[in-house]
């Protein structure tokens, strides 16, 4: 705990839900309300345990595979996207598909299909075990090579160096991908790139806000988010790289008071899949510990909205 009256917790913005996450959660809520239970959800609708547990309590049934869903039932596809094989399985089982894939992820899928039709090898920058990358890879599995880091970028081989394209996992920032992209462009001068960047606006904005907070004096960054949330983990890393101590926390119960000793300026934020209510609970706890609360009461003013998908409103 801080020993000075000048200690503060700065609740920074933008934080918490992005438009794609908000759309996905609203999709499940409206499906439950309008279609009744059960509504099946393939995988975690977003990478946040609190969100998944809350929706499960309302009647959502989370399954690992569409093959677990009874024939003819309704299934919501998560914000991370799925492969064509999953969609084919849904069709074969006559499932009522409600597609909550983030539109920004859909854009990357479309790019991959376009490049694949040209016969290009697609270098997909991202984490091989992430659901988004698994789904994207399924669009052209024989033509996609996943590149996870700059070291791999320096040695990756392609059949035709003059017909190579690049796409990226949306939850990486420009900083995350810069070195990898630079290496690939140097190795493959004819590298085809998307007309607009694949990087999610929310990922970039939240990381930029963390960097700015540290530059303004934050000595501790607390990011509310789940362990399997890529963008939340990267926000912690950004804070550490900028020079502050950083920790990922699920909720207020995760705050270790030892972290607060000697700290004068805490930057509190949340990953794009973490609900604002958890941020407010952490802020209230820190106030109890003697930190003055400052910053923005509004999580985001990014002005991005995605309508819920077709199929959620009933037959």
C-alpha positions in Angstrom: 0.0 0.0 0.0 1.2 3.5 -0.8 2.3 5.7 2.1 1.6 9.0 0.4 -1.5 11.1 0.0 -0.4 11.9 -3.5 -0.8 8.2 -4.6 -3.4 7.7 -7.4 -5.0 5.1 -9.5 -5.6 6.4 -13.0 -8.4 4.5 -14.7 -7.2 4.9 -18.3 -9.2 4.9 -21.5 -9.9 3.3 -23.9 -10.3 0.0 -22.0 -12.6 -3.0 -21.8 -15.0 -4.1 -24.5 -14.2 -3.4 -28.1 -17.0 -3.4 -30.7 -16.4 -7.0 -31.7 -16.6 -8.3 -28.2 -19.7 -6.2 -27.3 -21.4 -7.6 -30.4 -20.5 -11.2 -29.6 -21.8 -11.0 -26.0 -24.9 -9.2 -27.1 -25.5 -11.8 -29.7 -25.5 -14.6 -27.1 -27.7 -12.6 -24.7 -30.3 -11.8 -27.5 -30.2 -15.4 -28.7 -31.1 -16.7 -25.2 -33.8 -14.1 -24.9 -35.5 -14.6 -28.3 -34.8 -18.3 -29.0 -34.9 -19.6 -25.5 -32.5 -22.2 -24.0 -30.5 -24.0 -24.8 -28.3 -21.9 -27.1 -25.0 -23.6 -27.8 -21.8 -21.6 -28.1 -18.7 -23.0 -29.8 -15.7 -22.3 -27.7 -15.5 -19.3 -25.4 -17.5 -16.5 -27.0 -14.7 -14.2 -26.0 -11.6 -14.8 -23.9 -12.9 -13.9 -20.5 -13.8 -16.3 -17.7 -16.3 -13.9 -16.0 -18.2 -13.3 -19.3 -18.4 -17.1 -20.0 -19.5 -17.9 -16.5 -22.2 -15.2 -16.6 -23.6 -16.3 -19.9 -23.5 -20.0 -18.8 -25.6 -19.0 -15.7 -28.1 -17.5 -18.1 -28.4 -20.7 -20.0 -25.7 -20.7 -22.7 -24.1 -24.1 -23.2 -20.4 -23.9 -24.2 -19.0 -26.7 -26.3 -15.6 -27.4 -27.7 -16.9 -28.6 -31.0 -20.0 -28.2 -33.2 -20.1 -32.0 -33.3 -21.3 -31.9 -29.7 -24.4 -29.9 -30.6 -27.7 -31.8 -31.2 -28.9 -31.7 -34.8 -31.1 -28.8 -35.6 -30.1 -26.7 -32.5 -28.9 -23.1 -32.5 -25.1 -22.5 -32.3 -23.3 -19.2 -31.9 -19.8 -19.0 -33.4 -17.4 -17.1 -31.3 -15.8 -13.7 -32.0 -12.5 -15.4 -33.0 -13.9 -17.0 -36.2 -13.9 -20.6 -37.5 -12.6 -22.5 -40.4 -14.8 -23.6 -43.4 -14.6 -27.1 -42.1 -16.5 -26.0 -39.0 -19.2 -24.3 -41.1 -19.5 -27.5 -43.2 -20.0 -29.5 -40.1 -22.7 -27.2 -38.9 -24.5 -27.4 -42.2 -24.3 -31.2 -42.2 -25.9 -31.3 -38.7 -28.6 -28.8 -39.8 -27.6 -26.4 -37.1 -29.0 -22.9 -36.9 -25.8 -20.9 -37.2 -25.5 -17.4 -35.6 -22.2 -16.1 -36.6 -20.6 -13.7 -34.0 -17.2 -13.6 -35.7 -15.8 -10.1 -35.4 -16.1 -8.3 -38.7 -12.4 -7.4 -38.5 -11.6 -11.1 -38.4 -13.9 -11.8 -41.3 -11.9 -9.2 -43.3 -8.7 -11.2 -42.7 -10.5 -14.5 -43.8 -11.6 -12.7 -47.0 -8.0 -11.6 -47.6 -6.7 -15.1 -47.2 -9.2 -16.5 -49.7 -8.3 -13.8 -52.2 -4.6 -14.4 -51.9 -5.1 -18.2 -52.1 -7.1 -17.9 -55.3 -4.0 -16.1 -56.8 -1.9 -19.1 -55.8 0.0 -17.2 -53.3 1.7 -18.6 -50.2 0.1 -16.7 -47.2 2.4 -15.9 -44.3 0.1 -15.5 -41.3 1.7 -13.6 -38.5 0.3 -14.8 -35.2 0.2 -17.4 -32.4 -0.4 -20.9 -33.8 -2.5 -22.0 -30.8 -4.8 -19.0 -30.9 -8.4 -19.7 -32.0 -8.4 -16.8 -34.4 -5.2 -18.1 -36.2 -6.6 -21.7 -36.2 -9.8 -20.5 -37.9 -8.0 -18.3 -40.4 -5.6 -21.1 -41.3 -8.5 -23.2 -42.2 -9.4 -21.0 -45.1 -6.3 -22.2 -47.1 -4.5 -24.8 -45.0 -2.2 -25.9 -47.8 -1.1 -22.4 -48.6 -0.7 -20.8 -45.2 2.5 -20.7 -43.1 2.1 -19.3 -39.6 5.0 -17.0 -38.6 5.2 -16.5 -34.9 8.3 -14.4 -34.5 11.2 -12.6 -36.3 13.5 -15.6 -35.9 11.0 -17.7 -37.9 10.5 -14.9 -40.4 14.3 -15.0 -41.2 14.2 -18.7 -42.1 10.8 -19.4 -43.5 10.8 -20.8 -47.0 8.1 -20.5 -49.6 7.6 -22.3 -53.0 7.6 -19.1 -55.0 9.2 -16.0 -53.5 7.5 -13.9 -56.1 4.0 -14.9 -55.0 3.9 -14.4 -51.3 1.3 -12.5 -49.2 1.0 -11.5 -45.6 -1.9 -11.2 -43.1 -1.8 -10.9 -39.3 -3.7 -12.0 -36.2 -5.9 -9.0 -35.4 -5.1 -8.9 -31.7 -1.5 -8.1 -32.3 -0.4 -4.4 -32.4 1.8 -2.6 -35.0 4.6 -2.8 -32.5 4.1 -6.6 -32.1 4.4 -7.2 -35.8 6.8 -4.5 -37.0 10.0 -6.5 -36.8 8.4 -9.6 -38.4 6.9 -7.6 -41.2 10.2 -5.8 -41.8 12.1 -9.0 -42.1 9.6 -10.5 -44.4 9.5 -7.5 -46.7 13.3 -7.5 -46.9 13.4 -11.2 -47.7 10.4 -11.1 -50.2 10.4 -7.8 -52.1 7.3 -8.8 -53.9 5.4 -9.4 -50.7 1.7 -8.7 -51.1 0.1 -6.8 -48.3 -3.6 -5.9 -47.5 -4.9 -2.6 -48.8 -5.6 -1.6 -45.1 -4.0 -3.0 -42.0 -5.3 -6.1 -40.3 -4.5 -4.7 -36.8 -7.6 -4.3 -34.7 -8.2 -0.6 -33.8 -9.0 -1.7 -30.2 -5.7 -3.6 -29.7 -3.7 -0.7 -30.9 -5.6 2.0 -29.0 -5.4 0.1 -25.7 -1.7 -0.5 -26.0 -1.1 3.1 -26.9 -3.1 4.2 -23.8 -0.9 2.0 -21.6 2.3 3.4 -23.1 1.0 7.0 -22.6 0.2 6.3 -19.0 3.7 5.0 -18.2 5.2 8.0 -20.0 3.1 10.2 -17.8 4.5 8.6 -14.7 2.6 5.4 -14.0 4.9 3.0 -12.0 2.4 0.1 -11.9 0.1 -1.2 -14.7 -2.8 -3.4 -13.7 -4.7 -5.0 -16.6 -8.0 -6.7 -16.0 -8.3 -9.7 -18.3 -8.1 -13.5 -18.4 -4.9 -15.5 -18.9 -5.9 -16.7 -22.3 -6.6 -13.2 -23.6 -3.9 -12.3 -26.1 -4.6 -8.6 -26.1 -4.7 -8.4 -22.3 -1.3 -10.2 -22.0 0.2 -7.9 -24.5 -1.0 -4.8 -22.6 0.9 -6.0 -19.6 4.0 -6.6 -21.7 3.7 -3.1 -23.2 3.5 -1.6 -19.7 6.6 -3.5 -18.7 8.5 -2.6 -21.8 7.7 1.1 -21.2 9.3 0.9 -17.8 6.6 0.1 -15.3 5.8 -3.0 -13.2 2.8 -4.8 -14.8 0.4 -7.5 -13.8 -2.6 -9.3 -15.3 -5.5 -9.7 -12.9 -8.8 -11.5 -13.3 -10.6 -9.3 -10.8 -10.2 -7.4 -7.5 -9.4 -10.7 -5.6 -6.3 -11.0 -7.8 -4.7 -7.8 -6.6 -1.6 -8.6 -4.5 -1.1 -5.8 -1.9 2.7 -6.4 -2.1 2.6 -4.9 -5.6 1.3 -1.6 -4.2 4.1 -1.0 -1.7 6.0 2.2 -2.7 3.8 2.8 -5.8 2.6 6.3 -6.4 0.8 6.1 -9.8 -1.2 3.0 -10.8 -2.6 2.8 -14.3 -5.7 0.6 -14.3 -7.1 -0.7 -17.5 -8.7 -3.8 -19.1 -8.3 -6.0 -22.2 -10.9 -5.8 -24.9 -12.8 -8.8 -23.6 -13.0 -7.8 -20.0 -16.1 -6.2 -18.6 -16.1 -2.7 -17.1 -17.7 -3.8 -13.9 -14.5 -5.7 -13.0 -12.5 -2.6 -13.6 -14.7 -0.6 -11.2 -14.4 -3.2 -8.5 -10.6 -3.1 -8.7 -10.7 0.7 -8.7 -12.9 0.7 -5.6 -10.5 -1.7 -3.8 -7.5 0.5 -4.6 -9.4 3.5 -3.2 -9.9 1.6 0.0 -6.2 1.1 0.1 -5.6 4.8 0.0 -5.2 5.6 -3.7 -7.0 8.7 -5.1 -9.1 7.7 -8.2 -8.5 9.7 -11.3 -8.9 9.1 -15.0 -11.9 8.4 -17.3 -15.3 7.0 -16.1 -16.0 6.3 -19.8 -14.4 3.0 -21.0 -14.2 4.0 -24.6 -15.2 6.7 -27.0 -13.8 5.0 -30.1 -17.1 5.4 -32.0 -17.1 1.8 -33.5 -20.3 -0.3 -33.5 -21.1 -3.6 -35.1 -24.7 -4.7 -35.5 -25.6 -8.2 -34.2 -25.6 -10.9 -36.8 -28.5 -12.2 -38.8 -30.3 -15.2 -37.3 -30.5 -13.9 -33.7 -34.0 -12.5 -34.1 -35.8 -15.8 -34.5 -37.2 -17.6 -37.6 
